[in-house]
Amino acid sequence: LSNGCGPILAAPKLVTITYAGYTQAATMKAFGDWIVGSSWLTAVGKDYGVGHGSHVMHVVLPGPAPVQASDLDTQALLEAKLGDGTLPSAAGPDAGAADAGAGEYLYMIFYPPSTQTGSFLGGPSTCTYEGGTSFIGGYHWETESGAYHVPYAVIPTCTSGSITEGDSDLEASASHELIEAATDPFPYTNLAYGLTDPTDPWIYTAGEVADLCEGQ
């Protein structure tokens, strides 16, 4: 795991986002309140310069949530809501440019089971069910066009048949993406901490700090 010398979010300013009617909204808000000041975050972030942060805002967008949300759809949504002031930002357009840091802000959007989300890699849905045992789950990335250049994470609520992810599944996915986004907020344009071990298969899927413990 090497340091590409890109910026990190040393004191993450978390903004959680849900849609009206999302059944886990209260739990995810409480989770956001807790995790930024938790001993877990200081423990896993210590070696990478990440410590306590703050849960700046929990934003509830008007429903209904979209039936489908590709990664570009999510980026457009964030750009629009940053532009009209629904979401807080560091200091206006381009404040989060990759060469200037992101003002420590991380935008984490929780989509309901009714929304099919698409992978930022252009592959299958993030809720593709693998081998009958696990969901691909969430991901984090950076906005690539428009006035704002900021890091974000997408946490879908995945379903398979009669199985719908519960709070613990969502919290596991959210914590995974939080520490990865904090230690590598701009993985495409300004890499910070990422896997570079050619013997590790995670290197081919943009593996990062949380992937070191994947499946453990």
N, C-alpha and C positions, 0 to 999 in steps of 0.2 A: 504494500500500500504506500504510494508515494505522494508527495505534496507537489502539485503543479504550480504552486505559488499564486493561484487565483484567490479572490477574496473569500472569507468565511463570514458567517453570521455569529459573531462572538456572543452577542446577547440578543437572541432572536425576538423580534417583535411579531408575534403570531396574530394573524387575522383569520378567524374561522368563518366559513360561509356555508349556509344551508338554504334550502328553499322552504317556504311556508308549507306546513303539513308534513315535514320530515319527522318521522316518529322518534328518531334518536337525537333530535336537536338539543334537548336539555342535557342529555348525557354527554354529548360531544362538546357542548359549551363548558360543562363542568370539567371534562377531561382537559380541554385547552387551558382552563384556569389553573389546573393542578400541574400539568406536565412541565410548563415553562419554569416553575420554581421547585421542581422535584429533585431529590437526591439522585434519581435515575439519570436525569439529564446531565448533572455535573459529573457523575461517574463515567458515563459513556462519552462525554464530550471533553473530558479533562486533557487527554493526549492530543487533542486537535484544537485547543484554544476556545472551546465553546462552553459557556456557563449559563447561569440563570438568565432568563429573558422575561418577557411580559406578554400576557394575552391582551392585546390592545383593544380588540373589538370582536364581537360576535355579530355577524351581519346576516339577517334573514331576508332573502330575496322574495319578491312576490311569486306565488305559484301560478300555474302548475310548472313543475320542473320539465325540461325538455325530454322528449322520448329518446332522442339520441343526442350525444354531445361528443363530437370528435375533439381531438386535441386543439385543432384550429378554432373550433367553436368555443372552447374554454378560454383560449387566449383572447378571442374577440370579446367575450363576456368580461374578462378582467380589464381589458383596455377601456371598454365602455364605462364600467363602474368606477374605475380609477378616474376617468375623465370627467364624470359628472359628480364626483365627490361622494358617491355611495361607499366606496372603499377608501380608507386613509392611505396616504402615500408620504414618502419622506419629504419631498419638497416640490411636487409638481412634475410635469413631463420631463423625462430623461433623468430624473434624480436617481434612478436605479440603474444607470448604465453600468455595464460590466466592468469598465475600467475605473469606476468611481465607487464601487460597492453598491449595495442595495438598500442603504439606509437601515439595514438589519431586518427589514420587513419580509415576512413569508406569508403568502396567501394560500390557505388550505381550504379547498372546497369539497364538501361532502355531498355526493349525489345520492338520491334515493334509489330503491330497487327498480323503480319504473324507468330509470334512465340508463340506457346502454352507452357506456363510455368507450372511446377508442384509444388505442395505444399511441403514445407520442412517436413511437418508432414506425408507425404506419402498418403495424401487424394486426393480429386479431384483437377482439375486444379485450379490455383489461379484466373482464370477468370470465374469460375462457376457463373452463373447468379442466384441470390437468389430471388425467389418470384416475379420476374419481376420488381424489384425495385433497386437492388444494386449489384455490383460486390464484390467478396471477396477482390480483389485488391492485394496490395503488401504485402511483409513480410520481416523480417530481421532475420538473423541467423549467425552462425560462421562456418568457415571451420573446418572440423573435422579430416582430414587426410592430409598427405603430409608435406612438409617442412614449410609451412606457416600456422599460426593460427591467423586469422584476422576476424573482423566483416564485414558483408556486408548486403546490402539490394537489393531486387529484385522488380522492378517496371514494371509490364507488362502493355501494352496498350490493354485494353480489348475491345471486340466487342460482340454485340448481335444483330443478324439480320442486319439491316442497321445502327445501333447505334455503334459508335466508341468513346471511351473516348476522351475528348478534353483536352486542356492544364490545365484547372482548376481542372479537375479530377485527372490528373497526379500529379499536384502540391499538392493537398490534400493528395494523397497517399504517395508522397515523404516526405512531412513534417511530417506526422504521423510516418513513419518509421525512419526518422532522429532523432526525439526526443526519440523514444523508443530505437534505437540502441545506442544513446549517453548515455542514463541512464541505459542501460542493454546490453552492447555489447557482452557478453558471456552468454546468457541465459541458455545454456545447461550445461556448465562446471563451471561457476563461477557467479552465479546470483547476480545482483545488485538490482535494484528496480523492484519489481514484485507484482502483486496482490495476497494477501493471505487471503482475506475475504471469508470464506466458504459459505456465503450467496450470493456471487456474481458469476453468471455463467461464467464470463470471466476467473475465476481462472482455469477452466478446459481446456482453450485454451491458456494457457500461457499469460494471460492478463498482460499488462504493462501500463505505465503512460498515453499514448494517448487513451487507451481503456476506461479510466474514462469518457471521453466525447463522446464516440462512439454513434452515433445516435442522438446527441443533436444538 
